[in-house]
Amino acid sequence: MTMRLPVRPRAPELKGKLEEFERAQILEALAKTSGNQTRAAKLLGIARRTLIKKMVRYEIERPRAETGRVEPPNGTRH
């Protein structure tokens, strides 16, 4: 016997909600750590490289501590 759930045409997209939540958590962790990506990653319980990939994905600018400049979200440097 197969159980079928009714499909709601206007049901909110779970993926979109999860992405919004994840982006907000990343921004909050960066704010708490004054933009320190290593400490923010630790706070989130993920690897720094994973944090950076997510920042690029969500177009969150990456502060550069050694120069004080902000790296563009696509990872290109000038």
N, C-alpha and C positions, 0 to 999 in steps of 0.2 A: 504494500500500500504506500503510495507516494503522497506526501502532504504538500499542498500548495498554499503559499501565502498570497493574499490579495495584493495586487500591485497598485500603488497609489501614484498616479501620474505626476503629482506635484510634491512628492515626498522630498525632503531636503537631502542633498547629496552628502553622504557620510565622508567621502574622500575630501571634499571641499571644507567641511567642518573640521576634520582632523588637520588639514594643512593650515587653516586659520589658527587653530589652537597651537600647533607646533611652532609656527612663526611667532606668535605672541610669547611663547615660552622662551624662545631664543632671544627675542628682543629684551625680555625681562632679565634673563641671565646676563646678557651683555651690559644692561644698565646697572645691575647689582655689582658687576665686576669692573665698572668703568671702561668697558670695551675690551678688557683682557680676554682674548679668545681661549687661551689655555685654561684659565680659571673658570670661564663660562662653560666650557666643555665638561670640566670636572663637575661643576654644579649640576649640569644636565645628565651626567652619567654616560657621556658618549666620548668617543675619541675626538681630538682636536680636528683631525682631517675630516671626520664626518660632519662636524660643526661647520667647517669651511664650505664643504659641498652643499650643505643645507642653506647656508647664507647666500651662496651663489644662486641656488635654485629659487629662493624666495626674494632675490634681489635686495639683500641687506648689505649695505656698504661695509667694507672691512677697514676699520681704522688701522693705520700702520704706526706702531709705537716709535720706531726708530727715526721716523721723519716727521711724524705728526700729520701726515697727509692721509687722505682716504683713498683706498683702492677702489676702482670701479667694480660694480657687481659682476661683470663678465670675466674678471680675472686678468684683463689685459693691463699691461703697465706701459706708461709712456716715458 
